[in-house]
Amino acid sequence: MTRLPARLSPFVVSVCLISFACHATAQPAHAQSTSRPQLFLNMQQTTTTDKPATAPAANPADVNSLDAILAAVYDSISGAKGKARNWDRFRSLFVPGARLIPTFKRQNGEIATRVLTPEEFVASSGKFMEEQGFFEHGIANHVETFANIAQVFSVYEGRHATSDPKPFVRGINSIQLMNDGKRWWVVTIFWQAEDDANPIPKQYLTVKKK
């Protein structure tokens, strides 16, 4: 999926994703790493509502390639303040049994994770994203594949509005995917936001030419 930055009130994942307490400040993006994870901290009190056995039908254009499904993941959770998300599109990207796992720092300094189903992610962070505005996109994807599986280290940036000059959060999504011969599926998204102690390594901020 700690606490969210500024113009919100103390918390909600950190997804997207743990409990988001947002006290916005003009800190550098990496200094606000807890923002996204915090958004999902409330999930610790969320009733478990597991993903249905069958995902909604996906748009073939969203799942016919790795690039397409990665773009769809980011696009499906992004939108302006007050804009409803197409959560069925989001659900359609995940294989039954998929998990989203934010990594975050507790107030006592302990590092922890929270394992979420797609339904729990939507229930705990969807309202925040729609009420506050949330745009997340990948700025560099590092892809490794073998047979029908893929692992992607995707560096992300998050903004409340596309016009925001700087992201309020950055981090790395570790995304595992599977191709069943017909389409790509997201199996897990495991992420952590950067902070002063853990800035994103330079080698992940650029993509090697193929």
JORADA-V409930 format. One record per pair of residues at least 4 apart in sequence whose C-alpha atoms are under 7 Angstrom apart, sorted by the first residue. I is the first residue (numbers start at 1). J is the second residue. If there is no record, write none. Layout:
i: [I,I]
j: [J,J]
This chain:
i: [1,1,1,1,1,1,1,1,1,1,1,1,1,2,2,2,2,2,2,2,2,2,2,2,3,3,3,3,3,3,3,3,3,3,3,4,4,4,4,4,4,4,4,4,4,4,4,5,5,5,5,5,5,5,6,6,6,6,7,7,7,8,8,9,9,9,10,10,10,10,11,11,11,11,11,11,12,12,12,12,12,12,12,12,12,12,13,13,13,13,13,13,13,13,13,13,13,13,14,14,14,14,14,14,14,14,14,14,14,15,15,16,16,16,16,16,17,17,17,17,17,17,17,18,18,18,18,18,18,18,18,18,19,19,19,19,19,19,19,20,20,20,20,20,20,20,20,21,21,22,27,27,28,29,29,29,29,29,30,30,30,30,30,30,31,31,32,32,32,33,33,33,33,33,34,34,34,35,35,36,36,37,37,37,37,39,40,40,42,42,43,46,48,49,49,50,50,51,51,51,51,51,53,54,55,55,55,56,56,56,57,58,58,58,58,60,61,62,62,62,63,63,63,63,64,64,64,65,65,66,66,67,68,69,70,71,72,73,73,74,74,74,76,76,76,76,77,78,78,78,79,79,79,79,80,80,80,81,81,81,81,82,82,82,83,84,86,87,88,89,91,93,93,94,94,94,94,95,95,95,98,98,98,98,99,99,99,99,99,99,99,100,100,100,100,100,100,100,101,101,101,101,101,101,101,102,102,102,102,102,103,103,103,103,103,104,104,104,104,105,105,105,105,106,106,116,116,117,118,119,120,121,122,125,126,127,128,129,129,132,133,133,134,134,134,134,135,135,135,135,135,136,136,136,136,137,137,137,138,138,138,138,139,139,140,140,140,140,140,140,141,141,141,141,141,142,142,142,142,143,143,143,144,144,144,145,145,145,146,148,148,148,149,149,149,150,150,150,151,151,151,152,152,152,153,153,153,153,154,154,154,155,155,155,155,155,156,156,156,156,157,157,157,157,158,158,158,158,159,159,159,160,169,170,170,171,171,171,171,172,172,172,173,173,173,173,174,174,174,175,175,175,176,176,176,176,177,177,177,177,178,178,178,178,179,179,179,180,194,194,194,195,200]
j: [13,14,15,16,17,18,36,37,38,39,40,101,102,19,20,21,34,37,38,41,104,105,106,107,10,11,12,19,20,21,22,34,35,38,39,10,11,12,20,21,22,23,34,35,36,38,39,22,23,24,25,32,35,168,22,23,24,25,22,23,24,22,23,21,22,23,20,21,22,23,19,20,21,22,38,39,18,19,20,21,38,39,40,41,42,125,17,18,19,20,36,37,38,39,40,41,42,125,18,34,35,36,37,38,39,40,41,102,104,36,102,36,39,40,121,125,37,40,100,101,102,121,191,37,38,39,40,41,42,43,44,114,37,38,39,40,41,42,43,35,36,37,38,39,40,41,42,38,39,35,31,32,32,33,167,168,169,170,169,170,194,195,196,199,195,196,168,169,195,169,170,193,194,195,38,104,193,39,169,169,193,41,102,103,104,125,124,125,46,124,124,124,120,119,120,117,119,96,97,117,118,119,96,96,91,92,96,88,91,92,92,62,89,92,93,64,68,68,69,72,68,69,183,184,68,183,184,69,184,70,184,71,72,73,74,75,76,77,90,78,136,137,85,86,89,90,85,134,135,136,83,133,134,135,133,134,161,130,131,132,133,130,131,133,130,130,90,91,92,93,118,185,186,98,185,186,187,185,186,187,117,186,187,188,115,116,117,118,187,188,189,115,116,117,118,188,189,190,113,114,115,116,189,190,191,113,114,190,191,192,112,113,114,191,192,111,112,113,192,109,110,111,112,110,111,120,121,121,122,123,124,125,126,129,130,131,132,133,134,160,160,161,158,159,160,161,158,159,160,161,162,156,157,158,159,156,157,158,154,155,156,157,155,156,154,155,204,205,206,207,152,153,154,155,207,152,153,154,207,151,152,153,150,151,152,149,150,151,150,178,179,180,177,178,179,176,177,178,175,176,177,174,175,176,172,173,174,175,172,173,174,171,172,173,204,205,170,171,172,173,167,169,170,171,167,168,169,170,164,167,168,164,193,193,194,192,193,194,200,191,192,193,189,190,191,192,189,190,191,188,189,190,186,187,188,189,184,185,186,187,184,185,186,187,183,184,185,184,198,199,200,199,204]
